[in-house]
Amino acid sequence: MPPRKAKSKKAPVTPGAQAPERGDAPRPRRPRAKKTVAILSRKRSLYSTRRLVEAIKERGHRALVFDTLRCCLMLAQGRPRMTYRGAEVKGVDVVIPRIGASITAYGLAVVNHFEMMDVPVLNPPTAIARSRDKLRALQFLARAGLDMPRTVMAHDRGNVRKLVQEVGGLPVIIKLIKGTQGVGVMIAHTLPEVQTILDTFWDLGQEIVLQEFVAESEGRDVRALVVGDTVVGAMRRKAKTGEFRSNIHRGGEGRAITLPPAYMEAAVKAARIIGLEVAGVDMLEGREGPRLMEINSSPGFEGLEGATGQDIAGTIVEHALVYAGTRAGALVARAGRAS
């Protein structure tokens, strides 16, 4: 983690601009009302959670961290309520969800509940759910005309050769529908390997997809972090020796890059299609341009901040505050029309 700095306020990132570097001098800004920003996270000690808390406090606001599984949801006619460790949850201005894949179902229920309480949530539950299902996300992206590796989902055990042909032949990538951080992603080089892996996962009740192996990107991909309508940072990830998955969590290395316009446009469009305000968009560098691989609704940004030196956490917090103000205005307008 970077050294802690004096509490200073940072300038917001305007659309189309890069996030400010973390060492940049702060610009003077008008004082504004103190807001309460809640972060849904299993652990306060996680890098991304710690950095978001720092960024919130640096901007003069109040930070709360809620362990998602300790949120208790109450329903009564017209009165959705929530308690946290026995205390009523009130006065939250905006929520930044960091929902881990292992608690997706309950995490989505908590996010839904905040929305029912008219609390703006940065990344709505429908978009989070859509991003967690790799096939569903790719269905949306394909319909919108974005390029991606050829992908097949099937349960036909007797026609594996045909499935492999549909994605361009061997080798082939096999993925769990709801895997994350490279978990549940395999490469198969022979038909017997494909058959064995498919049979094993199907017998365990797991849903999987077969995906084209993009040879020119072997062991490399691009991660772009989108906030609002802007790519605020990007890096090229390279797998460690002997590994084909480039995820930082799998030992991959990241290096900051400046994305070509086509890659930035594809990343922002993908986030908009899925409905995410904050997204990590993973792309392969194909011969003809970006090929969308997957999209993450709770992207970690330790590697990106380290590679770029940018205040990614601050950019997310600034966007959350603007988003909360926009949503609050919409609620006031709706109440006015109803009265």
N, C-alpha and C positions, 0 to 999 in steps of 0.2 A: 504493500500500500504506500502511496506517496506520502511524504512528510506533511504533517498537519500545518496549515497556514493560519495566520491571524484572521479573525472573522472579518471578512470584507465582502461587500456586495459586488456582483459581477453584472456586466451588461447582458441583456438578452440577445439571443441569436436571431437575426432577421431572416425571413424566408430566402433561400438561395445562398445563404452565407455559411461558411464553415464555423464550427463551434470555436469559441475563443480558447487560446492556449491557457493552460492552468497557471502559467506564470505571468500572464498579461496583467498590466495595471488596471484596476477597476475604473469604470467611468462613473462620474457623478450621476445620481438618479433621484427622482422625486420620492419622498417617503410615501409608503402606502400602508393600508391596513394590514395588520398581522393576520395571516391565514393559518389554518391547521391542515397540514398535509399528512395523510395516513398512508403507510406502506404496508401492504399485505405480504408478509414474508415469514417463513418458518424460523429463521434465525437472524437476529440482529447483527451477528458477527460476520455474516457473509459479505464479501467485498462490495457487491453492488448495493446491498442494503446500507452498509456503513457509509458509502460515498453519497447515496441519496440523502441520508440523514444530515451529513455534513453540508451538502449543497442547500438543503432547506434552511438550516440554521444560519448559514452564511448570508442568506437573503433576508434574514430577520423574521422568519416564520417559525411556527411550532411543528416539530416532527413527532409523529406517533408511529410505532411499529406494532402491528397486530399479528400475532401468530395465528394464521388462518384457521387452524384447527381448534383454537380456543374461542373463536367467535361463536356465540350462541344466537340462533335466529328465532325470533318470535313472530307469530302471525295471529292477527285477529282482524275482524272486519274493519277495513280502512285504516289499520294501525300497524304497519310493519315496524318492528323494533329489533334492536340488537344489543346484546350485552357482551362485555369482554371481561373475563375473570370476575364476573358477578356485577360489574359496574355498567350502567347504561352508556351506550355509545351515542354521543351528541356533539354537535358543533363542528363536525368534520366538513371541510370545504371541498376537498378533492381526495381521491384515492388512487394510488399508484400500485397496481397489482403485480406481484412477483409470484405467480402461481406455478409451483413445481409440477412436473408431469405425474408424480406419484399421488398427488392430491387433487387432480383435475376436477373430479366430480364435486367434492365438497367446496373446493375453491371457487368453482363456477356458481355454486349456490350462494356463497358469501358475496361474490361480486353482484349477482342478481339482486340480492337483498339490499345492498347499498343503493343500487339504481331505484328499487322500489321506494326507498327512503328519500329519493330525489337528491342523492349525493353523486356528483359527477365522478365517473371512473375512467381513468385513462387506459383504454382498451376495454371495450364492452364485452360481456360474456359470450355473445354469439360469435364474435370475431376470435376470441381466445379458443373456443371450442372448434371453430373451423380450422384454425392453424394447427391444432393438435392432431387432427386427422389428416395425415399426409395425402391420402388419395383425394379427400374432399377438397383440400386446398388446391391440389393440382387440377381438379376438375374446374374450379373457378378460374384459375389462371389460364388453362387451355382454352376455355370458352372465350376469354378476353383476348386471345390471339398471342399470348406470350409464348416464347420458345422454351422448351424444356426437353430433358431426355425422354425418349419413348418409354412409356410405363404401362404395365399390364397388371391387373388384379384378376385372379380366377381361383376356382376350387377344383379344376379339372385335373385330377391326378394322372389320368391316362393319356394326356396330350402335352406333356412337359416340353417335348421337342418343339412343338408348334408355338408354345408360349415364348420360348427362348428366341425363336426366329422372329417373332413380332417385335422384339426389342433390339434386333440387330445381331443376334448370335452371341456366342461366348467370347470373352467372359461376360458374366451378368451380375448386376448388383441386386441383392435381395434385402428388403427392408421391412421391419415391423411397421405397421400403420401408425402406431403411437409411440415409437421410440424417440429418444432425445439424446443429445450430446454424443452421438455416434453409437449409442447402445442399440443393439438389434440391427446393425448394418453389416452385411457380409458380402464377400465376393466369391463367386463360384466359377471354376475354370472348366469343369466337365459336366456333362449331362447327369451322370450318377451323383455328383456333388449337389447339383440343383435339386434332383429328386429327393435326396436324403434330407436336405435342409427344409424343403417344402413339406415333406411328410412329417418331419419332427414338429414343425410349428403348427401345422394343421391339426395334428393329434393333440397338441396342447391347447387347442382352441384359439390360437393367435391368428390374426389377419395380417397378411403380408402382401407386398407388391414386388414385382420384378421390374428392374429398370435398366435402361441402356447404359453400358459402360462407355463413357466418353474418354477415349484413349488419350487425346491431346491434353486432358486435364488430370491425368492420373496423379494422385497424391497432392493435388492443389485445388483450391477453390478461393472464391472471393466472398468475404462477409461485408455487407454494407449495413450500417445502422441508420434507419430512417426514423426521424422524429417530425411528426406533422407532414409537411410536403417537402422535406429537405433531407438529403443524405448528409449527416453530420460527421461522418467518419467512415473510413473503409480500410480494410487490410487484406492482403493476400496470405492465406494460410497454407503452410506446407507440412505434409505428414512427416513424422520421424522415419528413420530408416527401417524398412521392413513392414511398414504400416501404410495402408491405402487411405485411411480416414484422416482428414486433416484437422479435425476438431482440436481446439486447444486443450480440452479435457482429456484427449487421448494422447497428449504429448506433442501435438503439432506446434509449429512456430508461426507467429504472425509478424508481418512487416507492413507498415503503413504505405498506402498507395493513393494516388489521385485517380479516381475513376473516370474513364471516358464518359461523355454525355449519354451514350446509349445504355451504359450500365446504370448510371444514376436514374435515368428515366424508367428503366425496367424495374429497379428496386422500389422507387416511389409508387409506380403504377401497381405493383404487386401488393404493397401495403394497403393502398387505397381499395383495391379489389377485395381483399380479405376483410377490410374494415378496421385496420389497426392504426392507432396513433403513434405507437412506438413498436418498431419491428426490427428484428435481425433478418436480413434477406441473404440467403446463400445462393451463389451463382457459380456455374462452371464457365470457364473461358473457352467457348467453342470457336471453331474456325470462322464462323460467320457472326460471332457476337455472343452476348450473354445468354446462358441457358439456365433458367430458374430451377433450382434444386429443391429448396424448401424455405419456409418462413417461420420465424420464431417469435412468439408473442411476449416472452419474458427473456429477452437476450441478455446474457452476461456481457459486461463491457470492461472487465479488468484488462484483458489482452488489448482491446482497442485503445483504452486510455494510455496503457503502457507504450503501445506502438506509435500513437499519434501525439501524445502529450496534451491532448485536448480535454476540456472539462465536459465530458459526456454527461455525467450526472447532473451538472448544472443546467445543461441544455434541456434535459428531460424535465427537470423541476420547473424551469421557466415555461416550458410548453404546457405543463400540467396546470400552472396558475392561469395562463391565458385561456386554456380550455375550460377551466372551472368558471372563469368570468363569462365566457360565451354561453355556457350551459345555464348559468344562473340567470343571465338575461333572457334566454329562451323560456325558462320556467316562469319568470315574472310576466313576460308577454302572454304566455298561455293562460296564466291565472287571470290576467286582465280581460282576455277574450271570453273566459268562462263566466266572469262576473257581470 
